[in-house]
Amino acid sequence: METIDTILRRVTTLVGIVGVGAILALMALTVVTVVFRALHIAFPGTYSLSELILIPAVSLSLAYAAMQNEHTRATLFVDLIRNDRLRNAIHGVMLILGSLFWVAVAWATIREAIRRGAQNELSPIINVPVAPFRWSMAAAIVLLVVVLLWQGFKLLRGKEIGEAAHFQDPKP
């Protein structure tokens, strides 16, 4: 169990670093574009390039956030449950059920990547192949599903899944 945890943590950290790099690249592209437009110099294709960079910036960050247990969750009901075992079981079941949505998203993304890859889709104006970005999104979502299922199963087995601040009693 520790081995799988270590592998997932390392993979999601690496993927998270790439996601942060994409966010920094998007930020730099935006700053350069704004500065040069103020000087009345326009770069063609910056909108298309920012669309492509946004794909890894968002999708690669999802698995990292899930592994760090920093994803968005509603705990209004669960926080009121005092029994740790029951609270963890409910949270684990919800993670597993919630991962079904992401399975559907991954399936649709993979189908779209196959369909568009066969068409040799290129981004407008800059003619950059879109397929690597689609496949990176598909891989990132599959990794997210693996992380959510793993954490759900860990909670069902009574194991901690990292920072558990949202499991603490709201009343001191």
C-alpha positions as CSV (number, residue, x, y, z in Angstrom):
1,M,0.0,0.0,0.0
2,E,2.8,2.4,0.8
3,T,4.5,1.6,-2.5
4,I,1.4,2.6,-4.5
5,D,1.1,5.7,-2.4
6,T,4.7,6.7,-3.0
7,I,4.4,6.1,-6.8
8,L,1.2,8.1,-7.0
9,R,2.7,10.9,-5.0
10,R,5.8,11.1,-7.1
11,V,3.9,10.9,-10.4
12,T,1.3,13.5,-9.3
13,T,4.1,15.8,-8.0
14,L,5.9,15.6,-11.4
15,V,2.7,16.2,-13.3
16,G,1.9,19.1,-10.9
17,I,5.2,20.7,-11.7
18,V,4.5,20.4,-15.4
19,G,1.1,22.0,-14.7
20,V,2.7,24.9,-12.8
21,G,5.2,25.3,-15.7
22,A,2.2,25.6,-18.1
23,I,0.6,28.2,-15.8
24,L,3.9,30.2,-15.8
25,A,4.1,30.0,-19.6
26,L,0.5,31.2,-19.9
27,M,1.3,34.0,-17.5
28,A,4.4,35.0,-19.5
29,L,2.5,34.8,-22.8
30,T,-0.2,37.1,-21.4
31,V,2.3,39.7,-20.0
32,V,4.3,39.7,-23.3
33,T,1.2,40.1,-25.4
34,V,-0.1,42.9,-23.3
35,V,3.2,44.8,-23.2
36,F,3.6,44.4,-27.0
37,R,0.1,45.4,-27.7
38,A,0.7,48.6,-25.7
39,L,3.5,49.2,-28.1
40,H,1.1,48.5,-31.0
41,I,2.8,45.2,-31.9
42,A,0.5,42.2,-32.2
43,F,1.6,38.6,-32.3
44,P,-0.7,36.5,-34.4
45,G,-1.8,33.3,-32.8
46,T,-1.4,34.2,-29.2
47,Y,-5.1,33.3,-28.5
48,S,-4.6,29.9,-30.1
49,L,-1.4,29.3,-28.2
50,S,-3.0,30.3,-24.9
51,E,-5.8,27.9,-25.5
52,L,-3.3,25.1,-26.0
53,I,-1.2,26.0,-22.9
54,L,-4.4,26.2,-20.8
55,I,-5.1,22.5,-21.4
56,P,-2.1,21.1,-19.5
57,A,-2.3,24.0,-17.0
58,V,-5.7,22.9,-15.8
59,S,-5.8,19.2,-16.5
60,L,-2.4,18.3,-15.1
61,S,-3.1,20.2,-11.9
62,L,-6.3,18.1,-11.1
63,A,-4.5,14.9,-10.1
64,Y,-2.0,16.8,-8.0
65,A,-4.8,18.6,-6.1
66,A,-6.6,15.4,-5.6
67,M,-3.5,13.6,-4.3
68,Q,-2.8,16.5,-1.9
69,N,-6.5,16.3,-0.8
70,E,-7.0,19.9,-1.8
71,H,-9.8,19.4,-4.3
72,T,-13.1,21.1,-4.0
73,R,-15.6,19.2,-1.7
74,A,-18.8,20.0,0.1
75,T,-18.6,18.8,3.7
76,L,-21.7,20.4,5.2
77,F,-23.3,17.1,6.1
78,V,-20.1,15.0,6.6
79,D,-18.6,17.4,9.1
80,L,-21.5,16.9,11.4
81,I,-20.8,13.1,11.7
82,R,-18.8,12.5,14.8
83,N,-17.9,8.8,14.1
84,D,-14.6,8.9,12.2
85,R,-15.1,5.5,10.7
86,L,-18.5,6.4,9.3
87,R,-17.3,9.8,8.1
88,N,-14.3,8.3,6.3
89,A,-16.5,5.6,4.8
90,I,-19.0,8.2,3.4
91,H,-16.1,10.3,2.1
92,G,-14.5,7.2,0.5
93,V,-17.8,6.1,-1.2
94,M,-18.3,9.7,-2.5
95,L,-14.7,9.8,-3.9
96,I,-15.3,6.5,-5.7
97,L,-18.8,7.5,-7.0
98,G,-17.4,10.9,-8.0
99,S,-14.7,9.3,-10.0
100,L,-17.3,7.8,-12.3
101,F,-18.0,11.3,-13.6
102,W,-14.3,11.6,-14.4
103,V,-14.3,8.2,-16.1
104,A,-17.0,9.5,-18.5
105,V,-14.9,12.7,-19.1
106,A,-11.8,10.6,-19.7
107,W,-13.7,8.3,-22.1
108,A,-15.1,11.2,-24.1
109,T,-11.6,12.9,-24.1
110,I,-9.9,9.7,-25.4
111,R,-12.6,9.3,-28.1
112,E,-12.2,12.9,-29.2
113,A,-8.4,12.6,-29.2
114,I,-8.6,9.5,-31.5
115,R,-11.2,11.2,-33.8
116,R,-9.3,14.5,-34.1
117,G,-5.9,12.8,-34.2
118,A,-7.1,10.9,-37.3
119,Q,-7.9,14.2,-38.9
120,N,-4.5,15.6,-38.1
121,E,-6.0,18.6,-36.4
122,L,-3.9,21.8,-36.2
123,S,-4.5,24.9,-34.2
124,P,-5.6,28.0,-36.2
125,I,-3.0,30.5,-37.3
126,I,0.1,28.9,-35.7
127,N,-0.5,25.3,-37.1
128,V,0.6,23.5,-34.0
129,P,-0.6,19.9,-33.8
130,V,-3.4,19.6,-31.2
131,A,-3.2,15.9,-30.6
132,P,-0.4,16.0,-27.9
133,F,-2.5,18.4,-25.9
134,R,-5.6,16.3,-26.2
135,W,-3.7,13.1,-25.2
136,S,-2.0,14.9,-22.2
137,M,-5.5,15.9,-21.0
138,A,-6.8,12.3,-21.4
139,A,-3.7,11.0,-19.5
140,A,-4.1,13.6,-16.8
141,I,-7.8,12.7,-16.3
142,V,-7.0,9.0,-16.2
143,L,-4.4,9.8,-13.5
144,L,-7.0,11.8,-11.6
145,V,-9.4,8.8,-11.7
146,V,-6.7,6.5,-10.4
147,V,-5.9,8.9,-7.5
148,L,-9.6,9.3,-6.6
149,L,-10.2,5.6,-6.6
150,W,-7.1,4.9,-4.6
151,Q,-7.9,7.5,-2.0
152,G,-11.5,6.2,-1.8
153,F,-10.4,2.7,-1.2
154,K,-7.9,3.8,1.4
155,L,-10.6,5.7,3.3
156,L,-12.8,2.6,3.1
157,R,-10.0,0.6,4.7
158,G,-9.6,3.2,7.4
159,K,-6.4,4.7,6.2
160,E,-5.6,8.4,6.1
161,I,-5.4,10.1,2.7
162,G,-3.1,13.0,3.7
163,E,-4.0,16.3,5.2
164,A,-7.3,15.7,7.0
165,A,-8.2,19.2,8.1
166,H,-11.7,18.8,6.7
167,F,-12.3,15.8,8.9
168,Q,-11.6,17.6,12.1
169,D,-14.4,18.4,14.5
170,P,-15.6,21.9,13.6
171,K,-16.3,22.7,17.2
172,P,-13.2,22.8,19.4
